Amino acid sequence: MRLLKWSLNFDVREESPIASVWIVFPNLHLHFFNTHILFGMVSVFGRPLQTDQATSSLSRPYVARVLVELDVTKKYSHEIWLGSKVNGYF
């Protein structure tokens, strides 16, 4: 069984480049665990769908996970800069 994103041009014989992928932020500072902030950070990769239960409930404060719908044919950075030009981290 395969799950494919439906669109107006949907054709079961064509593989869709859109997939749902969990993006993980290890060692993320706790003040970034707000859903709006996490969704803003992952929007550079694709359309954010949801956070996992442990991220939402802060029961795993050392890593945040967000489910994102993205185009797997594109190249993406493995890290993003968080903070100002002077003070921040990858």
PyMOL Python script that loads the backbone (N, CA, C, O; Angstrom):
from pymol import cmd

cmd.read_pdbstr("""\
ATOM      1  N   MET A   1       0.848  -1.167   0.000  1.00  0.00           N
ATOM      2  CA  MET A   1       0.000   0.000   0.000  1.00  0.00           C
ATOM      3  C   MET A   1       0.894   1.230   0.000  1.00  0.00           C
ATOM      4  O   MET A   1       1.915   1.259   0.687  1.00  0.00           O
ATOM      5  N   ARG A   2       0.516   2.237  -0.762  1.00  0.00           N
ATOM      6  CA  ARG A   2       1.238   3.502  -0.815  1.00  0.00           C
ATOM      7  C   ARG A   2       0.271   4.634  -0.524  1.00  0.00           C
ATOM      8  O   ARG A   2      -0.882   4.610  -0.955  1.00  0.00           O
ATOM      9  N   LEU A   3       0.749   5.618   0.208  1.00  0.00           N
ATOM     10  CA  LEU A   3      -0.035   6.817   0.466  1.00  0.00           C
ATOM     11  C   LEU A   3       0.486   7.909  -0.448  1.00  0.00           C
ATOM     12  O   LEU A   3       1.678   8.219  -0.437  1.00  0.00           O
ATOM     13  N   LEU A   4      -0.395   8.488  -1.234  1.00  0.00           N
ATOM     14  CA  LEU A   4      -0.017   9.547  -2.162  1.00  0.00           C
ATOM     15  C   LEU A   4      -0.873  10.766  -1.904  1.00  0.00           C
ATOM     16  O   LEU A   4      -2.052  10.656  -1.569  1.00  0.00           O
ATOM     17  N   LYS A   5      -0.268  11.929  -2.062  1.00  0.00           N
ATOM     18  CA  LYS A   5      -1.011  13.174  -1.890  1.00  0.00           C
ATOM     19  C   LYS A   5      -1.928  13.357  -3.086  1.00  0.00           C
ATOM     20  O   LYS A   5      -1.492  13.243  -4.232  1.00  0.00           O
ATOM     21  N   TRP A   6      -3.197  13.642  -2.825  1.00  0.00           N
ATOM     22  CA  TRP A   6      -4.161  13.842  -3.893  1.00  0.00           C
ATOM     23  C   TRP A   6      -4.113  15.287  -4.361  1.00  0.00           C
ATOM     24  O   TRP A   6      -3.940  16.197  -3.550  1.00  0.00           O
ATOM     25  N   SER A   7      -4.265  15.506  -5.655  1.00  0.00           N
ATOM     26  CA  SER A   7      -4.401  16.848  -6.222  1.00  0.00           C
ATOM     27  C   SER A   7      -5.359  16.754  -7.408  1.00  0.00           C
ATOM     28  O   SER A   7      -5.805  15.662  -7.762  1.00  0.00           O
ATOM     29  N   LEU A   8      -5.671  17.881  -8.013  1.00  0.00           N
ATOM     30  CA  LEU A   8      -6.563  17.873  -9.174  1.00  0.00           C
ATOM     31  C   LEU A   8      -5.962  17.090 -10.341  1.00  0.00           C
ATOM     32  O   LEU A   8      -6.694  16.514 -11.147  1.00  0.00           O
ATOM     33  N   ASN A   9      -4.639  17.069 -10.433  1.00  0.00           N
ATOM     34  CA  ASN A   9      -3.951  16.342 -11.512  1.00  0.00           C
ATOM     35  C   ASN A   9      -3.540  14.941 -11.088  1.00  0.00           C
ATOM     36  O   ASN A   9      -2.669  14.345 -11.723  1.00  0.00           O
ATOM     37  N   PHE A  10      -4.129  14.406 -10.052  1.00  0.00           N
ATOM     38  CA  PHE A  10      -3.719  13.111  -9.502  1.00  0.00           C
ATOM     39  C   PHE A  10      -3.800  11.998 -10.552  1.00  0.00           C
ATOM     40  O   PHE A  10      -4.800  11.835 -11.250  1.00  0.00           O
ATOM     41  N   ASP A  11      -2.701  11.243 -10.629  1.00  0.00           N
ATOM     42  CA  ASP A  11      -2.638  10.075 -11.510  1.00  0.00           C
ATOM     43  C   ASP A  11      -1.965   8.962 -10.729  1.00  0.00           C
ATOM     44  O   ASP A  11      -0.810   9.099 -10.328  1.00  0.00           O
ATOM     45  N   VAL A  12      -2.669   7.866 -10.508  1.00  0.00           N
ATOM     46  CA  VAL A  12      -2.159   6.768  -9.693  1.00  0.00           C
ATOM     47  C   VAL A  12      -0.883   6.158 -10.278  1.00  0.00           C
ATOM     48  O   VAL A  12      -0.139   5.496  -9.555  1.00  0.00           O
ATOM     49  N   ARG A  13      -0.618   6.364 -11.553  1.00  0.00           N
ATOM     50  CA  ARG A  13       0.581   5.794 -12.188  1.00  0.00           C
ATOM     51  C   ARG A  13       1.821   6.652 -11.985  1.00  0.00           C
ATOM     52  O   ARG A  13       2.930   6.207 -12.280  1.00  0.00           O
ATOM     53  N   GLU A  14       1.655   7.872 -11.488  1.00  0.00           N
ATOM     54  CA  GLU A  14       2.788   8.766 -11.284  1.00  0.00           C
ATOM     55  C   GLU A  14       3.110   8.880  -9.791  1.00  0.00           C
ATOM     56  O   GLU A  14       2.220   9.039  -8.955  1.00  0.00           O
ATOM     57  N   GLU A  15       4.391   8.795  -9.486  1.00  0.00           N
ATOM     58  CA  GLU A  15       4.849   8.924  -8.106  1.00  0.00           C
ATOM     59  C   GLU A  15       4.891  10.402  -7.722  1.00  0.00           C
ATOM     60  O   GLU A  15       5.457  11.214  -8.453  1.00  0.00           O
ATOM     61  N   SER A  16       4.312  10.746  -6.612  1.00  0.00           N
ATOM     62  CA  SER A  16       4.301  12.125  -6.148  1.00  0.00           C
ATOM     63  C   SER A  16       5.616  12.451  -5.445  1.00  0.00           C
ATOM     64  O   SER A  16       6.114  11.623  -4.682  1.00  0.00           O
ATOM     65  N   PRO A  17       6.191  13.628  -5.676  1.00  0.00           N
ATOM     66  CA  PRO A  17       7.417  14.006  -4.972  1.00  0.00           C
ATOM     67  C   PRO A  17       7.140  14.562  -3.573  1.00  0.00           C
ATOM     68  O   PRO A  17       8.075  14.885  -2.840  1.00  0.00           O
ATOM     69  N   ILE A  18       5.869  14.675  -3.200  1.00  0.00           N
ATOM     70  CA  ILE A  18       5.489  15.210  -1.894  1.00  0.00           C
ATOM     71  C   ILE A  18       5.372  14.071  -0.889  1.00  0.00           C
ATOM     72  O   ILE A  18       4.669  13.087  -1.122  1.00  0.00           O
ATOM     73  N   ALA A  19       6.080  14.222   0.243  1.00  0.00           N
ATOM     74  CA  ALA A  19       6.053  13.196   1.287  1.00  0.00           C
ATOM     75  C   ALA A  19       5.997  13.862   2.651  1.00  0.00           C
ATOM     76  O   ALA A  19       6.429  15.003   2.811  1.00  0.00           O
ATOM     77  N   SER A  20       5.467  13.149   3.626  1.00  0.00           N
ATOM     78  CA  SER A  20       5.454  13.627   5.004  1.00  0.00           C
ATOM     79  C   SER A  20       6.700  13.102   5.697  1.00  0.00           C
ATOM     80  O   SER A  20       6.957  11.898   5.707  1.00  0.00           O
ATOM     81  N   VAL A  21       7.476  14.019   6.279  1.00  0.00           N
ATOM     82  CA  VAL A  21       8.759  13.681   6.893  1.00  0.00           C
ATOM     83  C   VAL A  21       8.844  14.327   8.266  1.00  0.00           C
ATOM     84  O   VAL A  21       8.445  15.478   8.443  1.00  0.00           O
ATOM     85  N   TRP A  22       9.368  13.580   9.242  1.00  0.00           N
ATOM     86  CA  TRP A  22       9.595  14.151  10.566  1.00  0.00           C
ATOM     87  C   TRP A  22      10.915  14.893  10.560  1.00  0.00           C
ATOM     88  O   TRP A  22      11.952  14.309  10.247  1.00  0.00           O
ATOM     89  N   ILE A  23      10.893  16.178  10.901  1.00  0.00           N
ATOM     90  CA  ILE A  23      12.111  16.965  11.057  1.00  0.00           C
ATOM     91  C   ILE A  23      12.398  17.044  12.543  1.00  0.00           C
ATOM     92  O   ILE A  23      11.517  17.358  13.343  1.00  0.00           O
ATOM     93  N   VAL A  24      13.645  16.754  12.906  1.00  0.00           N
ATOM     94  CA  VAL A  24      14.047  16.653  14.308  1.00  0.00           C
ATOM     95  C   VAL A  24      14.989  17.801  14.652  1.00  0.00           C
ATOM     96  O   VAL A  24      15.919  18.099  13.902  1.00  0.00           O
ATOM     97  N   PHE A  25      14.742  18.437  15.782  1.00  0.00           N
ATOM     98  CA  PHE A  25      15.598  19.500  16.300  1.00  0.00           C
ATOM     99  C   PHE A  25      16.211  19.027  17.621  1.00  0.00           C
ATOM    100  O   PHE A  25      15.610  19.224  18.677  1.00  0.00           O
ATOM    101  N   PRO A  26      17.396  18.409  17.581  1.00  0.00           N
ATOM    102  CA  PRO A  26      18.029  17.977  18.833  1.00  0.00           C
ATOM    103  C   PRO A  26      18.625  19.180  19.571  1.00  0.00           C
ATOM    104  O   PRO A  26      19.034  20.161  18.950  1.00  0.00           O
ATOM    105  N   ASN A  27      18.667  19.091  20.877  1.00  0.00           N
ATOM    106  CA  ASN A  27      19.271  20.115  21.740  1.00  0.00           C
ATOM    107  C   ASN A  27      18.652  21.497  21.538  1.00  0.00           C
ATOM    108  O   ASN A  27      19.339  22.508  21.686  1.00  0.00           O
ATOM    109  N   LEU A  28      17.389  21.551  21.209  1.00  0.00           N
ATOM    110  CA  LEU A  28      16.690  22.814  20.999  1.00  0.00           C
ATOM    111  C   LEU A  28      16.354  23.432  22.357  1.00  0.00           C
ATOM    112  O   LEU A  28      15.876  22.743  23.258  1.00  0.00           O
ATOM    113  N   HIS A  29      16.607  24.732  22.493  1.00  0.00           N
ATOM    114  CA  HIS A  29      16.260  25.401  23.747  1.00  0.00           C
ATOM    115  C   HIS A  29      14.754  25.328  23.974  1.00  0.00           C
ATOM    116  O   HIS A  29      13.962  25.391  23.034  1.00  0.00           O
ATOM    117  N   LEU A  30      14.389  25.196  25.217  1.00  0.00           N
ATOM    118  CA  LEU A  30      12.992  24.957  25.582  1.00  0.00           C
ATOM    119  C   LEU A  30      12.050  26.087  25.150  1.00  0.00           C
ATOM    120  O   LEU A  30      10.878  25.831  24.876  1.00  0.00           O
ATOM    121  N   HIS A  31      12.534  27.317  25.086  1.00  0.00           N
ATOM    122  CA  HIS A  31      11.637  28.409  24.701  1.00  0.00           C
ATOM    123  C   HIS A  31      11.265  28.368  23.216  1.00  0.00           C
ATOM    124  O   HIS A  31      10.414  29.147  22.786  1.00  0.00           O
ATOM    125  N   PHE A  32      11.875  27.484  22.420  1.00  0.00           N
ATOM    126  CA  PHE A  32      11.501  27.297  21.022  1.00  0.00           C
ATOM    127  C   PHE A  32      10.423  26.221  20.835  1.00  0.00           C
ATOM    128  O   PHE A  32       9.997  25.980  19.706  1.00  0.00           O
ATOM    129  N   PHE A  33       9.975  25.575  21.910  1.00  0.00           N
ATOM    130  CA  PHE A  33       9.024  24.466  21.809  1.00  0.00           C
ATOM    131  C   PHE A  33       7.584  24.918  21.590  1.00  0.00           C
ATOM    132  O   PHE A  33       6.679  24.085  21.626  1.00  0.00           O
ATOM    133  N   ASN A  34       7.347  26.176  21.369  1.00  0.00           N
ATOM    134  CA  ASN A  34       6.029  26.698  21.042  1.00  0.00           C
ATOM    135  C   ASN A  34       5.670  26.250  19.619  1.00  0.00           C
ATOM    136  O   ASN A  34       6.513  26.324  18.724  1.00  0.00           O
ATOM    137  N   THR A  35       4.455  25.797  19.400  1.00  0.00           N
ATOM    138  CA  THR A  35       4.035  25.285  18.092  1.00  0.00           C
ATOM    139  C   THR A  35       4.205  26.323  16.986  1.00  0.00           C
ATOM    140  O   THR A  35       4.642  25.987  15.885  1.00  0.00           O
ATOM    141  N   HIS A  36       3.867  27.566  17.266  1.00  0.00           N
ATOM    142  CA  HIS A  36       3.990  28.614  16.244  1.00  0.00           C
ATOM    143  C   HIS A  36       5.451  28.832  15.855  1.00  0.00           C
ATOM    144  O   HIS A  36       5.756  29.033  14.680  1.00  0.00           O
ATOM    145  N   ILE A  37       6.345  28.793  16.826  1.00  0.00           N
ATOM    146  CA  ILE A  37       7.773  28.965  16.543  1.00  0.00           C
ATOM    147  C   ILE A  37       8.295  27.771  15.764  1.00  0.00           C
ATOM    148  O   ILE A  37       9.014  27.948  14.780  1.00  0.00           O
ATOM    149  N   LEU A  38       7.950  26.556  16.183  1.00  0.00           N
ATOM    150  CA  LEU A  38       8.402  25.354  15.474  1.00  0.00           C
ATOM    151  C   LEU A  38       7.886  25.335  14.037  1.00  0.00           C
ATOM    152  O   LEU A  38       8.630  25.015  13.111  1.00  0.00           O
ATOM    153  N   PHE A  39       6.615  25.678  13.855  1.00  0.00           N
ATOM    154  CA  PHE A  39       6.045  25.702  12.507  1.00  0.00           C
ATOM    155  C   PHE A  39       6.747  26.752  11.645  1.00  0.00           C
ATOM    156  O   PHE A  39       6.970  26.526  10.455  1.00  0.00           O
ATOM    157  N   GLY A  40       7.092  27.885  12.228  1.00  0.00           N
ATOM    158  CA  GLY A  40       7.821  28.908  11.494  1.00  0.00           C
ATOM    159  C   GLY A  40       9.201  28.422  11.061  1.00  0.00           C
ATOM    160  O   GLY A  40       9.648  28.707   9.951  1.00  0.00           O
ATOM    161  N   MET A  41       9.869  27.689  11.943  1.00  0.00           N
ATOM    162  CA  MET A  41      11.210  27.177  11.623  1.00  0.00           C
ATOM    163  C   MET A  41      11.158  26.138  10.503  1.00  0.00           C
ATOM    164  O   MET A  41      12.000  26.161   9.606  1.00  0.00           O
ATOM    165  N   VAL A  42      10.192  25.239  10.542  1.00  0.00           N
ATOM    166  CA  VAL A  42      10.149  24.184   9.529  1.00  0.00           C
ATOM    167  C   VAL A  42       9.501  24.627   8.231  1.00  0.00           C
ATOM    168  O   VAL A  42       9.557  23.904   7.236  1.00  0.00           O
ATOM    169  N   SER A  43       8.888  25.798   8.222  1.00  0.00           N
ATOM    170  CA  SER A  43       8.242  26.256   6.986  1.00  0.00           C
ATOM    171  C   SER A  43       9.255  26.520   5.877  1.00  0.00           C
ATOM    172  O   SER A  43       8.870  26.618   4.712  1.00  0.00           O
ATOM    173  N   VAL A  44      10.542  26.639   6.208  1.00  0.00           N
ATOM    174  CA  VAL A  44      11.563  26.770   5.165  1.00  0.00           C
ATOM    175  C   VAL A  44      11.734  25.460   4.393  1.00  0.00           C
ATOM    176  O   VAL A  44      12.276  25.460   3.288  1.00  0.00           O
ATOM    177  N   PHE A  45      11.273  24.346   4.968  1.00  0.00           N
ATOM    178  CA  PHE A  45      11.372  23.046   4.312  1.00  0.00           C
ATOM    179  C   PHE A  45      10.094  22.656   3.580  1.00  0.00           C
ATOM    180  O   PHE A  45      10.147  21.998   2.541  1.00  0.00           O
ATOM    181  N   GLY A  46       8.958  23.058   4.115  1.00  0.00           N
ATOM    182  CA  GLY A  46       7.683  22.680   3.517  1.00  0.00           C
ATOM    183  C   GLY A  46       6.538  23.091   4.422  1.00  0.00           C
ATOM    184  O   GLY A  46       6.686  23.957   5.284  1.00  0.00           O
ATOM    185  N   ARG A  47       5.397  22.458   4.212  1.00  0.00           N
ATOM    186  CA  ARG A  47       4.189  22.791   4.974  1.00  0.00           C
ATOM    187  C   ARG A  47       4.152  21.995   6.275  1.00  0.00           C
ATOM    188  O   ARG A  47       4.076  20.766   6.241  1.00  0.00           O
ATOM    189  N   PRO A  48       4.204  22.679   7.430  1.00  0.00           N
ATOM    190  CA  PRO A  48       4.137  21.961   8.707  1.00  0.00           C
ATOM    191  C   PRO A  48       2.754  21.352   8.927  1.00  0.00           C
ATOM    192  O   PRO A  48       1.733  21.973   8.630  1.00  0.00           O
ATOM    193  N   LEU A  49       2.739  20.129   9.450  1.00  0.00           N
ATOM    194  CA  LEU A  49       1.480  19.429   9.689  1.00  0.00           C
ATOM    195  C   LEU A  49       1.156  19.318  11.172  1.00  0.00           C
ATOM    196  O   LEU A  49       0.045  19.644  11.591  1.00  0.00           O
ATOM    197  N   GLN A  50       2.131  18.854  11.979  1.00  0.00           N
ATOM    198  CA  GLN A  50       1.879  18.673  13.407  1.00  0.00           C
ATOM    199  C   GLN A  50       3.191  18.441  14.140  1.00  0.00           C
ATOM    200  O   GLN A  50       4.209  18.112  13.532  1.00  0.00           O
ATOM    201  N   THR A  51       3.151  18.617  15.456  1.00  0.00           N
ATOM    202  CA  THR A  51       4.264  18.199  16.306  1.00  0.00           C
ATOM    203  C   THR A  51       3.905  16.839  16.898  1.00  0.00           C
ATOM    204  O   THR A  51       2.734  16.462  16.929  1.00  0.00           O
ATOM    205  N   ASP A  52       4.907  16.109  17.365  1.00  0.00           N
ATOM    206  CA  ASP A  52       4.581  14.837  17.999  1.00  0.00           C
ATOM    207  C   ASP A  52       4.114  15.083  19.434  1.00  0.00           C
ATOM    208  O   ASP A  52       4.275  16.185  19.957  1.00  0.00           O
ATOM    209  N   GLN A  53       3.548  14.079  20.061  1.00  0.00           N
ATOM    210  CA  GLN A  53       2.949  14.212  21.391  1.00  0.00           C
ATOM    211  C   GLN A  53       3.996  14.622  22.427  1.00  0.00           C
ATOM    212  O   GLN A  53       3.714  15.454  23.289  1.00  0.00           O
ATOM    213  N   ALA A  54       5.183  14.056  22.355  1.00  0.00           N
ATOM    214  CA  ALA A  54       6.226  14.381  23.339  1.00  0.00           C
ATOM    215  C   ALA A  54       6.664  15.840  23.219  1.00  0.00           C
ATOM    216  O   ALA A  54       6.974  16.475  24.227  1.00  0.00           O
ATOM    217  N   THR A  55       6.692  16.369  22.015  1.00  0.00           N
ATOM    218  CA  THR A  55       7.042  17.778  21.817  1.00  0.00           C
ATOM    219  C   THR A  55       5.924  18.676  22.353  1.00  0.00           C
ATOM    220  O   THR A  55       6.197  19.668  23.028  1.00  0.00           O
ATOM    221  N   SER A  56       4.693  18.339  22.061  1.00  0.00           N
ATOM    222  CA  SER A  56       3.548  19.137  22.517  1.00  0.00           C
ATOM    223  C   SER A  56       3.441  19.182  24.035  1.00  0.00           C
ATOM    224  O   SER A  56       3.121  20.221  24.612  1.00  0.00           O
ATOM    225  N   SER A  57       3.710  18.052  24.675  1.00  0.00           N
ATOM    226  CA  SER A  57       3.560  17.977  26.128  1.00  0.00           C
ATOM    227  C   SER A  57       4.844  18.295  26.884  1.00  0.00           C
ATOM    228  O   SER A  57       4.857  18.283  28.115  1.00  0.00           O
ATOM    229  N   LEU A  58       5.925  18.578  26.159  1.00  0.00           N
ATOM    230  CA  LEU A  58       7.241  18.873  26.739  1.00  0.00           C
ATOM    231  C   LEU A  58       7.774  17.721  27.596  1.00  0.00           C
ATOM    232  O   LEU A  58       8.548  17.945  28.526  1.00  0.00           O
ATOM    233  N   SER A  59       7.362  16.496  27.284  1.00  0.00           N
ATOM    234  CA  SER A  59       7.836  15.344  28.052  1.00  0.00           C
ATOM    235  C   SER A  59       9.206  14.861  27.589  1.00  0.00           C
ATOM    236  O   SER A  59       9.811  14.012  28.243  1.00  0.00           O
ATOM    237  N   ARG A  60       9.700  15.382  26.481  1.00  0.00           N
ATOM    238  CA  ARG A  60      11.039  15.046  25.977  1.00  0.00           C
ATOM    239  C   ARG A  60      11.722  16.374  25.617  1.00  0.00           C
ATOM    240  O   ARG A  60      11.786  16.731  24.441  1.00  0.00           O
ATOM    241  N   PRO A  61      12.234  17.109  26.617  1.00  0.00           N
ATOM    242  CA  PRO A  61      12.719  18.468  26.379  1.00  0.00           C
ATOM    243  C   PRO A  61      14.056  18.570  25.648  1.00  0.00           C
ATOM    244  O   PRO A  61      14.515  19.682  25.388  1.00  0.00           O
ATOM    245  N   TYR A  62      14.682  17.475  25.315  1.00  0.00           N
ATOM    246  CA  TYR A  62      15.983  17.529  24.643  1.00  0.00           C
ATOM    247  C   TYR A  62      15.879  17.445  23.123  1.00  0.00           C
ATOM    248  O   TYR A  62      16.886  17.599  22.432  1.00  0.00           O
ATOM    249  N   VAL A  63      14.675  17.203  22.587  1.00  0.00           N
ATOM    250  CA  VAL A  63      14.503  17.137  21.130  1.00  0.00           C
ATOM    251  C   VAL A  63      13.056  17.475  20.769  1.00  0.00           C
ATOM    252  O   VAL A  63      12.118  17.066  21.454  1.00  0.00           O
ATOM    253  N   ALA A  64      12.894  18.228  19.678  1.00  0.00           N
ATOM    254  CA  ALA A  64      11.554  18.545  19.177  1.00  0.00           C
ATOM    255  C   ALA A  64      11.401  17.895  17.807  1.00  0.00           C
ATOM    256  O   ALA A  64      12.347  17.851  17.021  1.00  0.00           O
ATOM    257  N   ARG A  65      10.203  17.391  17.528  1.00  0.00           N
ATOM    258  CA  ARG A  65       9.921  16.769  16.230  1.00  0.00           C
ATOM    259  C   ARG A  65       8.672  17.393  15.629  1.00  0.00           C
ATOM    260  O   ARG A  65       7.662  17.590  16.303  1.00  0.00           O
ATOM    261  N   VAL A  66       8.774  17.702  14.317  1.00  0.00           N
ATOM    262  CA  VAL A  66       7.653  18.304  13.597  1.00  0.00           C
ATOM    263  C   VAL A  66       7.461  17.545  12.291  1.00  0.00           C
ATOM    264  O   VAL A  66       8.421  17.309  11.558  1.00  0.00           O
ATOM    265  N   LEU A  67       6.223  17.164  12.002  1.00  0.00           N
ATOM    266  CA  LEU A  67       5.890  16.494  10.754  1.00  0.00           C
ATOM    267  C   LEU A  67       5.673  17.556   9.681  1.00  0.00           C
ATOM    268  O   LEU A  67       4.880  18.481   9.858  1.00  0.00           O
ATOM    269  N   VAL A  68       6.388  17.410   8.564  1.00  0.00           N
ATOM    270  CA  VAL A  68       6.364  18.403   7.496  1.00  0.00           C
ATOM    271  C   VAL A  68       6.088  17.713   6.170  1.00  0.00           C
ATOM    272  O   VAL A  68       6.609  16.632   5.895  1.00  0.00           O
ATOM    273  N   GLU A  69       5.268  18.346   5.362  1.00  0.00           N
ATOM    274  CA  GLU A  69       5.006  17.872   4.004  1.00  0.00           C
ATOM    275  C   GLU A  69       5.996  18.596   3.089  1.00  0.00           C
ATOM    276  O   GLU A  69       5.933  19.818   2.950  1.00  0.00           O
ATOM    277  N   LEU A  70       6.903  17.850   2.469  1.00  0.00           N
ATOM    278  CA  LEU A  70       7.911  18.487   1.641  1.00  0.00           C
ATOM    279  C   LEU A  70       8.130  17.760   0.331  1.00  0.00           C
ATOM    280  O   LEU A  70       7.704  16.618   0.157  1.00  0.00           O
ATOM    281  N   ASP A  71       8.796  18.432  -0.580  1.00  0.00           N
ATOM    282  CA  ASP A  71       9.123  17.896  -1.901  1.00  0.00           C
ATOM    283  C   ASP A  71      10.466  17.180  -1.791  1.00  0.00           C
ATOM    284  O   ASP A  71      11.493  17.827  -1.586  1.00  0.00           O
ATOM    285  N   VAL A  72      10.473  15.859  -1.925  1.00  0.00           N
ATOM    286  CA  VAL A  72      11.696  15.083  -1.737  1.00  0.00           C
ATOM    287  C   VAL A  72      12.685  15.223  -2.891  1.00  0.00           C
ATOM    288  O   VAL A  72      13.812  14.736  -2.790  1.00  0.00           O
ATOM    289  N   THR A  73      12.294  15.873  -3.979  1.00  0.00           N
ATOM    290  CA  THR A  73      13.221  16.063  -5.093  1.00  0.00           C
ATOM    291  C   THR A  73      14.104  17.293  -4.901  1.00  0.00           C
ATOM    292  O   THR A  73      15.064  17.479  -5.650  1.00  0.00           O
ATOM    293  N   LYS A  74      13.800  18.136  -3.913  1.00  0.00           N
ATOM    294  CA  LYS A  74      14.594  19.334  -3.648  1.00  0.00           C
ATOM    295  C   LYS A  74      15.710  19.034  -2.657  1.00  0.00           C
ATOM    296  O   LYS A  74      15.617  18.094  -1.868  1.00  0.00           O
ATOM    297  N   LYS A  75      16.763  19.837  -2.706  1.00  0.00           N
ATOM    298  CA  LYS A  75      17.869  19.739  -1.749  1.00  0.00           C
ATOM    299  C   LYS A  75      17.593  20.688  -0.589  1.00  0.00           C
ATOM    300  O   LYS A  75      17.189  21.832  -0.798  1.00  0.00           O
ATOM    301  N   TYR A  76      17.812  20.213   0.624  1.00  0.00           N
ATOM    302  CA  TYR A  76      17.579  21.005   1.821  1.00  0.00           C
ATOM    303  C   TYR A  76      18.828  21.029   2.680  1.00  0.00           C
ATOM    304  O   TYR A  76      19.641  20.105   2.638  1.00  0.00           O
ATOM    305  N   SER A  77      18.976  22.084   3.457  1.00  0.00           N
ATOM    306  CA  SER A  77      20.083  22.202   4.390  1.00  0.00           C
ATOM    307  C   SER A  77      19.888  21.212   5.541  1.00  0.00           C
ATOM    308  O   SER A  77      18.756  20.887   5.901  1.00  0.00           O
ATOM    309  N   HIS A  78      20.979  20.745   6.105  1.00  0.00           N
ATOM    310  CA  HIS A  78      20.896  19.826   7.243  1.00  0.00           C
ATOM    311  C   HIS A  78      20.829  20.564   8.567  1.00  0.00           C
ATOM    312  O   HIS A  78      20.626  19.956   9.617  1.00  0.00           O
ATOM    313  N   GLU A  79      21.003  21.898   8.512  1.00  0.00           N
ATOM    314  CA  GLU A  79      20.926  22.683   9.730  1.00  0.00           C
ATOM    315  C   GLU A  79      20.446  24.090   9.396  1.00  0.00           C
ATOM    316  O   GLU A  79      20.617  24.572   8.277  1.00  0.00           O
ATOM    317  N   ILE A  80      19.843  24.736  10.390  1.00  0.00           N
ATOM    318  CA  ILE A  80      19.399  26.123  10.218  1.00  0.00           C
ATOM    319  C   ILE A  80      19.929  26.943  11.392  1.00  0.00           C
ATOM    320  O   ILE A  80      20.128  26.414  12.485  1.00  0.00           O
ATOM    321  N   TRP A  81      20.153  28.226  11.164  1.00  0.00           N
ATOM    322  CA  TRP A  81      20.653  29.134  12.189  1.00  0.00           C
ATOM    323  C   TRP A  81      19.487  29.719  12.971  1.00  0.00           C
ATOM    324  O   TRP A  81      18.539  30.236  12.381  1.00  0.00           O
ATOM    325  N   LEU A  82      19.551  29.640  14.278  1.00  0.00           N
ATOM    326  CA  LEU A  82      18.525  30.208  15.151  1.00  0.00           C
ATOM    327  C   LEU A  82      19.157  31.315  15.970  1.00  0.00           C
ATOM    328  O   LEU A  82      20.131  31.088  16.689  1.00  0.00           O
ATOM    329  N   GLY A  83      18.614  32.493  15.863  1.00  0.00           N
ATOM    330  CA  GLY A  83      19.118  33.610  16.637  1.00  0.00           C
ATOM    331  C   GLY A  83      19.450  34.790  15.761  1.00  0.00           C
ATOM    332  O   GLY A  83      19.118  34.823  14.576  1.00  0.00           O
ATOM    333  N   SER A  84      20.116  35.768  16.368  1.00  0.00           N
ATOM    334  CA  SER A  84      20.522  36.960  15.631  1.00  0.00           C
ATOM    335  C   SER A  84      21.867  36.699  14.941  1.00  0.00           C
ATOM    336  O   SER A  84      22.440  35.618  15.077  1.00  0.00           O
ATOM    337  N   LYS A  85      22.361  37.695  14.201  1.00  0.00           N
ATOM    338  CA  LYS A  85      23.651  37.534  13.528  1.00  0.00           C
ATOM    339  C   LYS A  85      24.786  37.361  14.520  1.00  0.00           C
ATOM    340  O   LYS A  85      25.770  36.678  14.234  1.00  0.00           O
ATOM    341  N   VAL A  86      24.653  37.979  15.685  1.00  0.00           N
ATOM    342  CA  VAL A  86      25.721  37.963  16.691  1.00  0.00           C
ATOM    343  C   VAL A  86      25.594  36.769  17.636  1.00  0.00           C
ATOM    344  O   VAL A  86      26.594  36.145  17.989  1.00  0.00           O
ATOM    345  N   ASN A  87      24.384  36.459  18.037  1.00  0.00           N
ATOM    346  CA  ASN A  87      24.168  35.445  19.067  1.00  0.00           C
ATOM    347  C   ASN A  87      23.137  34.436  18.595  1.00  0.00           C
ATOM    348  O   ASN A  87      22.002  34.806  18.296  1.00  0.00           O
ATOM    349  N   GLY A  88      23.512  33.176  18.524  1.00  0.00           N
ATOM    350  CA  GLY A  88      22.598  32.113  18.109  1.00  0.00           C
ATOM    351  C   GLY A  88      23.327  30.787  18.020  1.00  0.00           C
ATOM    352  O   GLY A  88      24.452  30.649  18.499  1.00  0.00           O
ATOM    353  N   TYR A  89      22.687  29.831  17.413  1.00  0.00           N
ATOM    354  CA  TYR A  89      23.302  28.510  17.229  1.00  0.00           C
ATOM    355  C   TYR A  89      22.618  27.774  16.073  1.00  0.00           C
ATOM    356  O   TYR A  89      21.510  28.122  15.663  1.00  0.00           O
ATOM    357  N   PHE A  90      23.314  26.735  15.554  1.00  0.00           N
ATOM    358  CA  PHE A  90      22.762  25.896  14.479  1.00  0.00           C
ATOM    359  C   PHE A  90      21.954  24.782  15.079  1.00  0.00           C
ATOM    360  O   PHE A  90      21.401  23.959  14.350  1.00  0.00           O
TER     361      PHE A  90
END
""", "prot")
cmd.dss("prot")
cmd.show_as("cartoon", "prot")
cmd.util.cbc("prot")
cmd.orient("prot")
